[in-house]
């Protein structure tokens, strides 16, 4: 029983790590709508008008 619980917990942690990487923002936008705070998004179309958009990874 203890082994099964350990495997279940490790599987849950691994699944959350994979989902966090898959659904995390991949782009950062600078100077969006005149803001001095960088914005994060997954797609370029998610940004408002930005001066510069770069990849995070």
Beta strands, then each sheet from edge to edge (+ up, - down):
strand 1: 27-30
strand 2: 39-41
strand 3: 52-55
sheet 1: 2+ 1- 3+
end
